[in-house]
Structures are given as structure tokens and as C-alpha cells.
Amino acid sequence: MITHLFRFEWMQLWKSWSFRISAVIIPFLIAYSVYLGHNRVADQHQHVQVLQDLEETFYAEMAERLRLIERGEYEVGAWFQDPANPIVLAQFGDAGRHVILHPKPLAALAAGQSDLFPYYGKVTLTNRVAMRDNAFENPVMQVTGQFDFAFVLVWLIPLFVIVLGYDVLSREKESGTYALLQSQPISIANVLLLKTLFRFLVISGIVIGSLLLFGAMFGVPLFNFGGLQVVLVVLLYIAFWFSLCVLINLYSDRSAVNAIILAGLWVFFVLILPALITLYAGKQHPVPSRAMWVTEQRAIEQSVNRQRDVLFESWKADHPEEVVEGDTPIFYQAWLQRLLTNEMIQERIDEAADRFNTPRNAQAGLINRLRLLSPPMYLQHWFQQTAGTDSDRLQTLDEQMRAFQQEWQAHFIPRFRQLDFFTSEEIQQIPRFE
């Protein structure tokens, strides 16, 4: 009976133009999304390699120049050209290191927030600059987001499920075959479940088969534990939408009504509920505007700069062992004061940042809890986390830049304060971001 029912369902589906179109469009959309994801990740890898090559080239050239100076074969004309100077090695020109969030293995499946948040930045003694290689992209693309597999699964696959499942039982009633089904030695509920199961297996096979095929073609590693997780999540999501189709078919006899109700549920779960959750979280934990935060940062900088001479003299009086007195190079006092001022500004900014970070973190926590109410919203977040393109991971870039800058400063500033210049061999020991 089950085999006969499955064979009959396949004949029905194959005669349906909606199924034929879906069977062509779904693989095409998945192939295109994975292809775009592959290109996006490949561009990131290429750009990261360029940055790392520039770093290596700069410090290799500085080491070679310093070796020539040590052998007396080269002379510098000014202090800022001296590769032995800690300030020159840590701050000037192309000096500094890039802090990079390397793409995760499944980054091709979800663009997430990677088109808005930077994934690398540069650290020097006084600056932490988050950088982007997409500054000249179409602004409309940055607002609407990029086309990826997560979008295809979360937004489009449910529509194909609705097309295949909205009339799974109501069509039998409208075509007059419902009475024939009732005469069979199997309950109507089992018939409905078997018909739905077959359609679930068909569309799941198309989606997962296409994903595995094109993932293998474009180098997305899916034949591992991470890929198994993706497959299970895809199956659960498709099953959720087919479950809605079953429920609607149980309580409605008209296919047109079923289609309207299911389309309304799609709009509710995909569009309305996520918007309501975001608005509610924003109302419960309002975050101060970015303009206010920028204004406060500028006020802190101006306050410290107005007092920098007094603060500098006070610091020197408290730390006489950390500075060189007497006849020093012309740049020494100016840079000593600049580094101290920058350190004080950063300390006060860090203290003020808690007032802005606390409500933001509370808002994010509330959204994380409420997104369980919307399977599409939860799935979108899960894919972004798995791909490493969620806002939480990308926001850790600043934390990693801050930690590496502390390591960078600890390596250079004590030597600068003591005017302890580098040798060519020591340049090779300059900290690297890992």
C-alpha cells in the first residue's frame, strides 16, 4: 500500500508544472548561492594574503636596511627613517600588524553581517583601525545583503514547500477522490502523513543533494561533522513547514484557502515576528545613539588634550625610572607625551564604554532568547554562527585588536622610553597576531 501510494504521488508530482519548475529552480538557486559564497570567501583569503605579504615585505626591508646601516653601508637622513627606532618600527608608514578574522570552513553558506562589519583591522602604537575591502560596493547591496544559501533556505525553500504541500489533502476532496481514499484499508490521517512524507523526502532530497553536489564543486567542506549538522538543520526546517501544511490540510477543505493561510504564516514567521522581536528588544533595552557615543569620545579626547602638559609632568614625576633624562633626541619628548596622552584617553574611553555596551548586550541577549519563537530567525542566526559571519563574532574584532595592541605596546613602548633601539636580528622577533 505504501509503495503504491508513493508511486501514485510521484506520478501526480511529475505531472505538476509547479513541481517541475521547483525541481529546476531550487538546484539553480543553491548552485548560484554557493558559487557566490565561494567567490566571497576566496576574495577574503586573497585579500588576507596580500595584507600578510605587505607586512612581511615591510619588515624584511626594514631588517635589510638596518643590516646595511650596521655594516656602515647606508646612512639615514632623519630620525623617522631609522629602522632601529622603536617608533619607526611600530608606528610609521606601513608599520603595524593586521588583526584578521579568518573565514570559517562553512563561511560560504552565509554572508551574514560580513558585508557590514569589517573582518580585519590594523594595529599600531596609537591606533586601532577596523578596515574593509568593500568600501566602494554598491550601497544598495550593503543594505539588502548578499545572496547566499542561508537566504535561499530561510526565505525561498518554505515557498516551494507551500507550493507542494498546500493541497496535499484538499485536492483529493476537490477532485472527488476523497471518498475513494476513505474506502481503502488505511486511515485518512495515515494517507495524509504518507503523502506529506513523500513530498518531504522529494524536496529534501533536491535541497540536500544540490547542496552537497555544489558544495563539493566549489570547495565547501560538507562531508564532515559540520556538514552533518547542516543537513540535519535543513531537514528539521523543511519538516517544520511541511508540518504547517499538514495542520492546515486537516482543518481546511479548500486549496485556495490553504494557500492563503500558509502564505500568511510565511509572512508572519519570516517578516513580521522577527521585526516585532527586534522592536520589543529595542524598547526594553534602548541603546544610546552612535552619535552620542562619538560625541562623548571626542569630549574625552579634548579634556585630556587640554590637560596633557600637566598630566605629562605629573606622570614623569611619578615614574622617573621609565624615562631618559638629559640630552635626548628632538623627537623623544613629543612622542613620549603623545603615547602617554593616547593611553590616558583610551583608559577613560574604556570606562565610559560600559554605559553603552551594557544595554547593547542586554538587547542582544533578549533577542537571542526570543528568536526561538521564529524558526526562520533562529535558523538564520544559526547559519551565521556556523559560518562565522554573525555580528557577535565580527564585533570581537575590536576585542582582539585591543588585546594585540596591548602586546604591541608592551613590546615597543618600554624600549622607546629607554631609547633602546633595535638590531636587525630583533626585527624578526616583532610580535605577530595569531
LUMTORDREN-243620 format. One record per residue: x, y, z of N, C-alpha, C in turn. Coordinates in steps of 0.001 Angstrom, whole numbers, plus 500000, padded with zeros to 6 digits. Last residue first. Example, Ala and Ser with C-alpha at 12.3 -4.5 7.8 and 13.67 -1.06 7.14 Angstrom:
BEGIN
512850497750507080513670498940507140512900500030507870;513190494310507800512300495500507800513200496700507800;
***
This chain:
BEGIN
548278536073516154547929534675515938546467534491516315;550265538691515088548926538309515541548661536858515177;553608538981516301552664538719515211551320538359515815;556274541063517523555045540267517721554208540139516456;559582540675516223558440541574516465557165540749516572;561798539282515591561076538846516783559900539760517126;563110540497513531562432539239513218561592538731514390;564388542558514807563204542876513997562420541611513665;566652541493515920565480541655516781564216542004516004;568522541638513882568026540322514288566753540445515119;569028544380513773568397543734512616567848542362512980;568068545906516916569052545389515981568324544688514838;566537548910518235566532547514517810567749547187516957;567295551030521099566997550789519700567177549308519340;566125552431523731566798551168523459566432550733522044;565058554590525102565845554805523880566718553587523564;563298554080527053564707553958527439565643554212526259;560956554351525631561174555224526790562622555191527255;561253552261523777561312553646523327561595554582524497;560967550054525410562254550257524744562383551689524220;558286550350526251559388550371527229560750550614526587;556945550222523621556991551446524422558090551428525481;557122547599522429557849548741521881558001549909522860;555714545630523833556970545271523167557795546502522806;553427546824524721554339546271525724555692545919525117;552184547371522257552705548471523068553706547967524104;551498544737521535552342545569520657552992546698521456;549767543990523578551004543230523361551993544048522538;547785545902523108548469545875524400549783545098524293;546979545109520576547633546402520728548359546484522065;545743542680521120547017542658520399547739544001520516;543471543603522473544413542710523154545763542703522459;542269545160520456542653545785521720543697544922522447;541744543228518534542652544323518216543158545006519485;539917541695519935541194541099519563542213542169519188;537860543565520190538473542995521392539832542380521071;537242544022517506537763545125518317538432544602519579;536282541471516803537480542015516149538080543128516987;533917540898517886535086540532518685536372541012518031;532107541461515949532365542507516936533533542167517849;532001539071514632532674540176513969532956541317514933;530543537536516462531934537187516156532674538364515536;528096538970516462528828538728517703530292538417517428;527142538936513852527631540205514393528437539997515670;528309536087511964527337536775512806527979538017513427;529919534481510474529626535807509922528564536539510731;530449531786510860531360532776511437531144534172510900;528771529792510112529653530336509071530659531340509623;527442529423512508528202528318511942529199528808510894;526210531947512764527168531486513765528052530374513207;524578531885510495525603532917510614526651532541511654;522927529716511115523806529650509942524912530697510025;521622530766513379522443529556513483523412529454512319;520214532928512298521276533178513278522200531970513401;518429531500510673519325532499510086520500532765511022;517072530017512624517906529331511633518890530293510981;515709532033513991516686531210514697517635530532513712;514068532991511946515013533897512593516105533113513318;512530530667511346513393531289510336514447532210510949;511281530141513952512265529230513361513109529862512250;510660532202516462510620532278515000511676531348514415;511146531806519097509748531853518683509605531847517167;513827532120519420513324530747519418511863530693518974;514283534776519745514321534283518369513905532807518275;514369535357522451513077535446521770513104534879520360;517085535080523129516072534242523768514762534220522977;518320536976521509518737535572521424517701534641522044;517107539308522432516822538842521070517197537374520918;518321539459524956516871539287524853516479538778523470;521023539841524225520625538666524984519135538395524899;520893542324522939521288541142522170520885539857522888;520179543921525147519296543825523989519610542580523168;522448543621526734521146543175527242520146543010526099;524374544805525097524484543381525410523164542821525936;523391547424525146523518546705523878523603545210524109;523545548171527837522224547985527208522300547248525880;526524547952528022525597547209528878524204547076528264;527789549717526260527833548285525983526819547500526801;527441552226527341526869551949526030526816550451525757;528697552151529745527341552705529707526657552424528381;531234551229529072530309550331529765528871550833529715;532714553331528055532087552397527113531079551483527791;534009554758530003532723555278529526531983554274528656;536318553226530276535426553387531418534040553850530973;537438553560527736537041552227528172536087552298529363;538021556279527829537019555801526880536520554418527277;540048556292529733538784556963530039537673556535529080;542028554818528360541535554360529657540185554989529983;542488556416526115541915555089525946541354554558527256;543647558676527268542380558803526532541695557447526425;546006557566528278545007558122529198543646558268528528;547311556823525886546984555808526892545907556303527846;547655559318524648546828558293523997546405557225524999;549443560470526463548119561062526248547166560041525632;551680558803526094551027558875527392549610559429527258;552299559343523418551946557980523829551232557969525168;552902562098523579551800561617522725551362560217523149;555139562174525248553889562812525669552705562291524868;556935560828523619556668560333524959555337560891525473;557032562479521430556399561171521297556111560537522649;558288564729522577556994564865521894556279563523521799;560726563712523574559727564268524492558346564344523849;561998562781521082561743561933522252560620562469523130;562824564192518930561505563584518845561073562935520158;565416564982519501564384566010519411562980565412519431;567065562833521915566725563265520556565524564203520549;568438564268524996567689563243524259567378563745522864;570225564921527738570268565194526302569617564046525542;568073564272530514569285564855529942569141565082528455;566494561053531070566672562488531311567952562968530623;564234558699530033565634559094529950565717560603530122;561865556957532128562228557922531093563716558224531165;561283555352534256560833554903532944561219555854531819;561956556422536673562785555321536191562423554886534772;560018558281537339561322558763536835562172557651536246;557097558480537684557795557359537041559153557805536497;556127560806538806555790559552539471556557558357538912;557025562736537046557435562827538453557187561519539202;555731561946534755557194561850534799557702561917536236;553080562559535481553471561166535227554984560997535311;553195565338535667552853564551536850553281563097536680;553753565994533034554728566319534075554467565526535347;551375565075531840552682564529531452553735564786532522;549381566603532983549363565154533182550720564540532877;550117569117531989550105568883533432550159567382533720;549823568626529235551111569071529778551193568794531275;547132567841528940548206566898528656549552567328529228;544691569039529223545487568856530432546767568055530180;543595569029526723543734570321527396544653570220528617;543504566304526212544460567126525464544657568499526108;541398565484527868542758565023528147543781565905527445;539240566836526610539542567056528021540968566652528352;539267565778524009539524567208524206539906567502525650;538636563088524562539906563439523913540251564910524150;536070563393525647537145562819526457538502563198525872;534707564414523434534799565225524654535924564716525554;534874562252521699535567563496521350535728564386522579;533246560460523088534640560136522840535447561398522524;530791561794522957531436561602524260532912561253524093;530291561636520188530435562943520837531140562815522180;530035558885519893531136559575519213531383560938519846;527687558524521387528928557868521803530147558540521168;525840559973519900526107560367521285527433559773521773;525879558510517538526321559903517506526652560400518915;524739556133518305526165556132517997526710557556517973;522433556406521059522797556559519655524308556571519484;521931553821523508522220555208523125522705555284521687;519397551399523270520835551647523182521058553108522798;516844550136525361517267551124524349518772551395524423;515423547535526049516810547905526348517299548893525285;512757547527525230513100547082526581514503547526526990;512930548398522584512159549186523550512524548819524984;514459546405521405514941547783521382514212548672522377;512789544208521784514095544242522455514657545652522488;510664545021520103510445544812521539511762544872522306;511911545068517592511334546294518148511139546172519658;512626542354517317513661543402517307513145544689517927;510101541156517354511101540805518365512176541884518462;508941542282515068508352542548516384509351542244517501;510592541206513082510533542653513267509967543007514640;510078538435513366511422538970513628511429540480513850;507226538535512695507692538154514024509129538608514299;507196539393509911506552540154510987507139539823512351;508845537562508301508944539026508274508436539689509553;508549534810508852509772535293508198509937536802508330;506078534420510108507293533857510700508568534481510124;504280535921508412504350536133509859505681535656510423;504683534927505842504923536352506111505093536592507604;503898532257506352505260532567505873505604534024506166;501237532637507025502162532132508036503612532387507642;500278533483504519500236534397505660501165533958506783;500648531147503099501403532334502697501417533365503825;498793529584504474500213529242504543501084530408504102;496401530910503762496794530783505173498285530500505290;496420530631500960496415531965501564496889531904503021;496342527835500679497467528601500126497563529981500771;493878527235501881495131526707502428496331527528501970;492154528487500100492226528975501476493524528498502127;492581526861497878492870528296497798493015528898499193;491704524341498746493124524555498438493471526040498418;489594523583501374489745524346500126491208524706499910;489236522480503846488937521630502692489209522318501364;491075522456506867490523523236505763490359522338504546;492319520940508745491208521783509188490609522630508072;494378519527507574493462518816508451492213519624508766;495842521424506224495023520489505440494031519716506299;497152522627508389496174523415507634495273522483506825;498830520514509200497831521079510106496752521848509351;500431520144506899499575519074507393498469519632508276;501792522608506776500918522197505670499943521104506114;503266522493509130502225523520508995501253523156507877;504956520425508359504039520233509493502916521260509460;506443521649506380505506520596505991504519520296507116;507930523332508018506969523918507078505985522870506558;509442521466509498508588522451510175507530522995509227;510907520139507543509851519407508258508916520367508978;512729522111506890511748521709505877510586520968506542;514115522094509336513439523312508879512383522979507822;515169519520509499514232519988510530513449521210510055;516869519518507238515739518581507327514702519059508343;518715521494508000517901521671506790516673520765506843;519855520262510222519118521519510391518217521775509188;521111518073509003520054517863509990519214519119510189;522993519410507362521967518552506770520809518339507743;524586520679509302523850521482508316522715520665507718;525685518446510582524828519377511319523981520214510374;527218517431508487526106516642509018525146517520509807;529135519452508253528185519244507169526992518430507605;530479519035510668529803520310510422528786520190509308;531545516486510223530537516681511274529782517994511084;531643516173506601532243516094507932531150516346508962;531307517195503918531365515777504258532163515593505548;531546519854503356530284519416503952530294517946504352;533468522415502572533614521115503245532343520705503994;533312523677499402532734523876500728532753522525501461;534216523636496713535162523521497817534613523848499187;532459523549494634533055524846494959533887524817496241;531663520875494484532210521526493292532964522804493641;530614520395497009531828519682496603532480520363495398;528387522088496832529390522326497857530699521643497514;526977520863494838527619522135494510528608522560495588;526275518460496275526911518445494959527667519738494685;525070519345498645526268518506498710527016518513497377;522904520830497557523884521463498445525183520654498487;521502518909496094522084520065495413523167520721496255;520743517169498186521569516691497080522252517829496344;519161518915499694520397518392500272521321517858499178;517061519525497815517825520571498504519176520037498978;516147516994496937516595518001495965517496519033496643;515453515782499369516484515193498516517025516175497510;513422517476500172514642517398500980515778516796500163;511526516921498224512122518255498246513383518282499103;511095514118498813511460514590497475512155515946497545;510365513996501490511575513302501043512038513818499684;507978515478501393509093515934502221510403515298501764;506447513830499810506825515152499286507973515754500088;506242511666501583506846511503500264507304512850499705;504959512835503781506299512283503934506993512136502587;502470513439502671503349514530503086504792514045503227;501527510860502244501643511772501103502603512918501447;501562509955504919502403509303503906502598510196502680;499710511671506153501098511648506617502018511031505580;497373511052504703497909512420504702499379512429505110;497114508372505392497282508763503992497909510150503901;496684508589508125497899507931507640498171508268506179;494220509907508095495369510552508738496679509936508265;492583508024506898492869509259506172494083509966506769;493739504604507298493046505808507745493466507023506919;493138501909505141494128502757505806493446504066506152;491840500370503068492107499852504427493219500618505134;489666502776501385490869501960501459491131501521502911;487636504537501384487277503123501237488475502195501344;488769506984501425488116506512502646487780505031502585;489566507264498812490581507075499836489987506530501125;487095507717497644487833506510497288488916506208498318;486472510191498693485635509042499089486339507731498766;488371511732497354488458511582498807487644510374499296;488134512344494754488787511054495065488876510809496565;487198514821494006486242513747494182486843512396494490;488754517065493939488703516263492709487760515062492821;488523518066496494488018518880495375487895518067494093;489721516080498014488316516411498243487734517178497057;492307516143497012491539514900496935490049515175497123;493099518716497694492916518390496268492094517106496099;493423518537500443492259519262499934492026518983498453;495862517256500770494625516527501052493401517219500463;497767518994499691498075517571499749496838516727500053;497959521653499089496752520938498657496908519433498762;500393522620500036499167523317500452497899522529500113;502819521470499243502077520897500352500756521530500693;504149522739497190503976521289497100503054520720498172;504100525389498023503572525048496692503287523554496586;505411525161500459503991525530500442503357525160499103;507969524600499538507268523614500375505771523901500358;508560526990498262508445525774497456507726524671498242;508625528618500522507637528887499470507456527675498570;510809527584501991509433527450502513508358527717501466;512974528392500236512567526985500315511179526825500934;513272531209500739512685530710499493512209529267499575;514297531830503372513253532617502739512535531891501602;516161529895504208515264530534505183514074531186504499;517530529049501843516865528094502735515803528769503595;518459531448500686517657530508499895516867529581500811;519942532488502834518765533212502330517859532277501540;521947530554503017521073530792504163519810531521503737;523287530868500587522468529677500803521513529860501973;522881534332499487523638533198499990522694532024500233;523297537579498449522564536358498149523416535178498590;523675540157500906524162539362499802523352538081499663;521789543203501629522518541988501959522907541216500709;520622545661501402519775544489501178520471543192501539;522797547369501972521561547474502744520747546189502627;524752546710500169525092546638501577523851546720502455;523454547200497769523827545820498093524129545688499578;523315549969497882522065549208497911522347547754498281;525966550753497591525337550870498911524020550128499010;528318548799495927527028549446495769526344549542497133;531607549272497366530497548465496878529239549321496723;533814550436498381533273551018497159532170550156496547;534613549003500584534173550382500806533513550984499573;535474546459501057534260546633500250533726548054500366;537462545946502808537852545943501404536648546120500486;537968547749505845537106546967504972537642547042503562;539176547892509250539229548226507829538320547297507044;539673549482512289538976548397511592538813548790510141;542463550527513825541572550919512746540973549673512111;543892551824516430543259550554516102542200550871515062;546890553608517297545654553453516529545215552006516453;549343553794518520548296554729518954546957554510518271;550908551689517486551023552088518888549830552906519357;548577549826515444549866550478515663549922550885517133;546709547521513609547090547969514942548469548609514878;543944547162511433545378547379511610545646548007512961;541616544474510738541962545838511121543457545937511354;538904542555509379540314542759509695540538544225510043;536283542504508800536846541260509303538354541366509525;533637544881509464534952544509508922535446543210509540;530162544531508755531227544590509754532558544198509111;528771544227506321528638545457507099529783545629508093;529175541802505216529164542921504285528994544257505000;528946540066507327530294540324506817530338541447505798;526671539211508505526978540628508678528347540988508105;525893536680506170525652537287507476525917538775507492;526510534841504231527273536102504251527099536817505574;526789531438504371526040532579504913526927533805504943;528407529566503139526966529300503203526160530505503669;531094530122503329530455530323502028528936530171502083;531980529342505802531660530765505602530942531018504293;532761526923506793531434527000506164531009528447505906;535336527423507918535176526489506798533844526619506055;535677531044508422535484529679508895535232528740507711;538149533478507559536863532819507293536820531406507861;539908535167510208539941534318509022538580533650508813;540197538207511210539262537118511485539190536265510218;543255539763512009542382539205510975541483538126511548;545180542563512346544426541571513118543303541074512216;548273543530511086546849543370510834546280542267511717;550681545748512584550217544414512197548717544425511957;553164548241511754551971547745512426551619546352511929;554173550405509051554418549668510291553096549278510940;554133551911506776553395550641506742553613549813507990;554604554855508580554458554245507267553587553007507297;555227554172512071555369554985510867555150554174509589;555028552402514320554025553424514060554086554029512662;557092550631514901555767550350515456554674551279514971;559468551508513767559053550114513547557600549858513952;559577554123514748559508553894513303558997552484513015;559796553664517489558633554389516963558472554139515477;562305552349517704561058551641518030559816552327517489;564750552561515212563937553343516139562629552606516442;565959551278513185566240550777514534565371551458515576;565443552567510820564681551339511097564979550742512470;565047555932510425565936554976511086565161553706511449;563511557918509546563931556949508540564804555843509139;563106559684511545561961558865511175562272557906510035;565533561089511682565237560077512700564103559158512301;567164561284508449566324561822509520565951560699510472;568845559925506727568908561376506779568121561997507909;571003557118507231569662557708507202569775559212507362;573270555225505255573044556257506259571634556804506103;575077552204504711573894553018504450573726554005505595;577160550676505470576955550825504030575757551704503684;577718549849508049578241551127507592578069551375506115;576499547682509028577775547446508358578401548725507835;574191548835509990575117548244510964576477547951510346;572976549486507574573410550555508486574438550013509473;572392546957506602573304547818505846573835548943506724;570559546149508532571816545408508385572843546232507619;568511547951508029569241548068509289570553547286509231;567626547009505579568196548358505669569013548523506939;566675544498506388567786544579505444568441545964505480;564588545274508091565701544487508617566910544565507697;562925546609506273563483547340507410564688546589507994;562269544497504549563024545638504028563656546438505159;560840542913506340562050542365505711562914543495505152;558737544593506937559699544318507994560959543637507459;557466544686504359557881545899505069558961545584506092;556930541982503755557813542769502898558341543995503635;555125541276505764556415540596505675557409541405504846;552992543043505123553666543081506426555059542468506337;552331542149502560552797543526502755553527543670504084;551467539548503124552660539739502300553225541146502458;549159540120504571550267539441505236551557539582504453;547608541326502551547961542068503760549161541436504454;547358539166500749548011540414500329548468541217501543;545918537373502299547274537019501873548048538252501430;543505538741502520544291538478503726545733538152503356;542671538614499862542975539917500456543814539750501720;542267535865499562543246536551498719543657537887499332;540237535409501419541529534738501569542618535454500769;538239537031500251538745537328501582540111536682501811;537829535716497812538309537114497815538878537489499176;536833533302498781538103533312498055538688534718498007;534407534162499841535437533649500746536801533652500066;533121534927497451533281535879498547534407535439499484;533112532565495960533861533729495468534122534735496588;531418530996497608532799530572497323533650531751496859;529051532480497421529733532337498702531181531924498528;528453532126494713528734533476495215529465533420496553;528064529318494783529093529921493916529464531318494400;525889529122496456527160528533496888528306529099496060;523958530451494851524290530966496185525628530426496671;523881528837492554524278530242492443524693530805493794;522986526404493640524270526481492933524770527921492870;520489527188494634521522526700495553522893526787494902;519179527918492251519367528903493319520473528471494290;519242525430490882519890526613490315520166527657491392;517754523709492547519190523476492336519915524690491772;515208525228492322515895525005493596517379524687493399;514424525166489586514815526433490211515614526198491497;513770522489489031514826523164488267515348524390489012;511776521818490762512907520895490658514050521492489851;509920523854490251510651523853491523511897522982491436;508978523006487775509676524292487881510503524341489158;507812520596488554508898520608487570509698521905487643;505831521504490339506928520657490819508103520679489842;504212522995488626504832523668489776505992522841490321;503254521128486869504240522091486382504926522816487536;502789517748487570502563519118488042503669520043487537;503458515227486921502534515898486004502325517362486381;504975514557489098505651514703487808504748515381486780;503076514348491131504057515418491161504676515650489795;501666512044490281500980513325490424501972514489490388;503681510154490357503003510422489085502292511766489137;504235510197493094505263510607492139504638510926490781;501839509222494136502259510598494437503300511089493450;501959506610493182500884507496492723501245508963492978;504134505667494603504184505681493137503128506628492575;503167505884497217504328506684496818504413506777495290;501093504011497093500792505417497374501943506323496948;502528501656496629501538502110495652501230503598495842;503996501543499000504688501645497705503745502170496635;501908501252500831502777502427500907503491502647499581;500828498785500000500000500000500000500857501258500000;
***
